[in-house]
Amino acid sequence: MLRTLNLDGDRQADLNVHGGISKAVYGYPVEHYAFWKEILPDMALPPGMFGENFTTEGMLEAELNIGDRFRIGEAELMVTEPRMPCYKLGIKFGSSDIIRKFLQSRRSGFYFAVLREGKVEAGDVIELVSRDPHKVTVADITRLYAFEKNDLQTLRRALQVEALPQSWRDHFQQQLAKVPAEVDSQ
């Protein structure tokens, strides 16, 4: 059963930075595993290695909008944010360097909020229900956070996305506040 806060039998251990309504389910694209096998050739990388609940296919960060809705089995989910790496990823991989590599790779995966609880099974089709009209992608959020903090146009669009958790909107509002007025008016 996929519940509002997690998948039965797969609870998050540290709820300070993991889990919650906007991070109930973590998806990671199977397409990224080939990249990591090149970067980490001596490491076994079975599905789920990045801590994902769902190893997805055909769902890449640059194509998923924050707020896009999907049906999986009986459940309905909404894309909410990218995953930011934490020290636990370093522990799992036996290297703190993986945190930097993970962020720089821009292969973050994405979190879902559960809008309707329901039974899901391995192999269920992930069906698009609706696209968010703001067209702010998971990749955009990662880019704004770590790489292009002064993309004012995308920052403003991101602030309009209701599905984006408040903590992200607060962060982006602080980024906007740091922009000098002469730059902001250009």
N, C-alpha and C positions, 0 to 999 in steps of 0.2 A: 504494500500500500504506500502510495505517495501521499504524504501528509503536508499540512501547511508549513511545518518547520523542518521536515526531513523525510527521508525514505525509511520505512520501518526496518530496523536492524542495522542502520547505517547513520547513527547520530554523530554529530560533531563533538569532539572532545573538549575543545577550548572555545567557549562561546563568547569570549571577549572580542575576538576578531573574526571568528568563523560562525557560520549559521545565521539564524534569524530569518525573518520573513523574506528579505530581499536576497538571501543567500541560502535558500532551502535546498537547492539542487545545483550541483556543479557539472557542467558539460565541457568536454574537451574533445576536439576534433581528432579522429583517427589519422587524418592526413598529416598531422604534425609529428607523428611518431617516426616517420622516415627521416625528417630533419634531425630529431634527437638521436637517432641511431647513428647518424654521421658524426654528430658532435660527441657522442658518448659511446663509441663502438664496443667497448668492453663491458658495458652495463646491460643487464637484462631489462627489457622494457615491456613488460606484459601490459595488456589493457588495464587501466585503473592506476597505473604507476604515478600519475600526477594527482591522484586523490579524487578523480572525477567519479561522480555517481553514474553518469552516462558518457560512454565513449561514442561520440556522434560521427556521422558521415555526411558530408555535403553542407555543413554548417560552419562557415568560417567567420572570424571576427569582423572582417571588412565587409561582410555581406549581411550581418545581423544588426538590426537596429535595436537600440534600447527601447523597450516597449512592444516589440514584436511578440505575438502570441502564438502558441503552438498547442496542439493536442497530441498527447502520447497516451495510448491506451485509453483509459477512462478519465485521465487527468488533463487539466488545462494549465499551461505554464506561460510565464511572461519573462522575457529577457530583461535583466535589471542592471547588470554591471560586469566589467571584466574582473578576473581574479588578479589580485596583486600578490606576489610571492611573499612568503614569510619564512622565518627560520625553520619551521617544521619541514619545508621542502628540502632545505639543506640537510636536515637530519636524515630524511628518507633517502636522499641521494648520496649521503656521506661526504658532502662538500658544501661549504657555505658559498662557493663560487657559483653554484647553480642558480642562486637567487638573482645575481646580476645577469647571468646568461638568459635566464627565463624572461626577465623584464626586457632586456635588449632584443630578444628574439621576436617580441611582439606577438608571441603565440600564447596568449593569456588564458584562453578558454573563456567561459562566461557563466554567470550565475543566472538562475531562474528563481522567480517567486512562483509559488503554487497558488493559482487562482481557483482551481476546483480540484479537490482531492479525488483520488481514484486509484484503481489497480493498474499497475504497469508491469510489463514483462520484457526481458531481454528480447531484442529483435522487433519490438513494436515500432511501427512507422511513426516518425515525427512529422506531423502534418501542420503546415502553416495555416493559421486561422485568420490572422490579420497582421498588417504591417503598420508600424508607427509612422505617422505622417511627417514627423520632424526630421527623419532620415539622419539621425545621429547614431553612428555605428559603435559597436563595442570597441573596434580599433580606434575610432575617434577619441573615445574616453581615455584609453591607454596613451594615445599620442598627446592629448592635452595634459595629462598628468605628468608624463615623464620626458617628453621630447620637444613639443612645440607649445609651450605654456602661454605664448602671446598670440595665438590664433584667436583673435577677439570675436570674429564672426561665428566660429564654431563654439566658442565658449558661451556666447549668448544663446545660440540655438540649444546647446546642452541644458542650459538653465530652464528652458521651456518644457523639457521632457518630464512629464509627471511621473513616469516609471523610474526615473533615475533617483536612487535613494537620496534623502536629504543630506547625508554626510558628504556625498559627491557634490551636490549643489552648493553646499556651504564652502567646500574647498574651492570650487570654481569661482564663486562670488569673491572669495579672498584673493584669488589670482587676478580677477578683474580690478579689484580695488588697488592693487599694486601697480597697475599700468599708469604711467604718467599721462596727464590730461592731453598733452600735445600729441602723444602717440595714439591715444584713444580717438582723437578727433580726425585722424588721417584716413 
